[in-house]
């Protein structure tokens, strides 16, 4: 059948370039291996030339695939399943890139794109290590190309094709029996982008994170090259700038994810020990451990075997995290893992094809790897650096076990073993001690010398930083302190020690830059990174411990939340549109909402906050995004007010217009006298008195007016009571009445008429929908900017170290 309106050329070109990338990367792999093994220099150069051309073709192909996929999405070619499933016409232009990495195919494409970029750079910078290292990189490119191939071989599916048509995805759907299926309403727009990805952090966070993942292959490839060529120690110095870059950029990507979680998720934080978060953290911990043993070997000759293990594991754990997050194993335990695309076997092979040969080669060469038999002195810098590396590795192992055990055990056994009730605390109670050890080690280790240090010399250098740290810590706890009492005195003591260690790390490393390095900032990258780490830890401890809920409910309107949301009614303030409501130090007013954004899929709420002392007023704009990806309801998107010393963090937990059902309830008339009782579905109410010309916080009538107010008390079955004060009045010779609403009981009462015999007529309506309102959750995070400042400094430190080590390598090469 000739289908009308399809644009097939982009998909055909895209698939052609996928196949070309596959073939080119395979040719590059073979040619680089031949070049690395060649004995004759001419043969080596000949193979290397072929390999470079092939890798260049792979580079071009990958970028063409990426560009074509972006063209399909941005041009709204909804005949393609990827565009139809991940984008829509109403989507903001800046989120079109996010559509690419919402799907597995696009994220694999992003990964392989970064490999291509890094490979082209390494071809220019690699020197004698180019061929063996690029053999590994090219083979990784080949494996990644199979992930987006989307072909069947003997009934087995290899990869998932991003250029698949909708009619190819749903072949049996009757709609595709029509040649003009693209003219049907359901094909005029796509399914849209996941609501949680509609945030500017998700435009920049995934590319940076995947650059971190991709760059971990360079230290890995160097380690494999050293084992392969039996140049066991020669690779460590040229590899050091690359490993620093990898750890720095991966750390940046992880913390960008934390910033996204802080701004887009509603758990009120930046880290929840979600399995996908852990899957990116674990390789970073192992990479950092490898960097420290790498520095130890370059300085003393110790820890080379450990360096091989750490860099091999660093990349293997990236592959393991890929398997965890893309196989569907974490579907029930993570809020942002990928779904199973039927590629589990291929993902497992991707892991094993690097893991098994790498460790077989390592153990085959184990005895040949240089090893100093004499143990390091306990007073030496290298001894404590190795201890720190070992602690980081053990931390990564524990996190991997905690992350993997339940989902994998459940998958294998078919059982449903529940995670701990307090998942975060189950991690924190272990990792807090890791943080203490690492912070203390970063504080004093740099004051030690390699080989051996004298006790008096170290004590003299570290004495003043220690005294200053103790003073700062005591002053902090006297003036502020940390609130972790709910976790018990033992955990609180650990928190106090962790705070001391974090301050110690900051002060001691700042002192080392001044005293140990004489202010030479070029060589201070490690100290700057350690200062950043100390600030990060202090920021985490302060902001998470002293986090305050500002939105304690003062209205008596307790909404019933879905238990899965874990929202507490008493921590959510119900705001009636236009009514100033008490929120501790603030008056909060819900003014209006704008539901016109993105075709009505996003509703922005304007919440005005005013301090009671009138010293400040500001507006918050949290929003709700309608779910379009096969789910009902809305996703909450928070908004924050940033200060130098705190953040005011808010999000909508419920809104009246989340329920689009019509209100069919009607008013019913009741005739009552003073002290009479009437019943409603959830209790009863009493007419206490009728007040002429009332003057109170709601009504301001005068003696010249004609007005009567019914003073009513409403008693619910739950034992709570509420006041209702409807009014009957005359204006312009016309009788009118004002309805008063008891929102907590979904009831409206109107005073509609004065009857004979001292009776009045009331109008009563019970409804599921009242006047516009929202339920608002507001936190205050104190000193959270310490965390973000620490992150920036740590990444700057990695960058400074990378530049410094790279220049050192060039100078030595020139000198040689």
Beta strands, then each sheet from edge to edge (+ up, - down):
strand 1: 151-153
strand 2: 156-158
strand 3: 548-549
strand 4: 573-576
strand 5: 581-583
strand 6: 586-597
strand 7: 602-611
strand 8: 617-620
strand 9: 623-626
strand 10: 634-637
strand 11: 639-642
strand 12: 646-655
strand 13: 668-672
strand 14: 677-680
strand 15: 683-692
strand 16: 707-716
strand 17: 721-724
strand 18: 727-731
strand 19: 734-742
strand 20: 747-754
strand 21: 760-766
strand 22: 773-782
sheet 1: 1+ 2-
sheet 2: 3+ 22- 4+
sheet 3: 3+ 22- 12+ 11-
sheet 4: 5+ 6- 7+ 8-
sheet 5: 5+ 6- 7+ 9- 10+
sheet 6: 13+ 21- 20+ 19- 18+ 16- 15+ 14-
sheet 7: 13+ 21- 20+ 19- 18+ 16- 17+
end
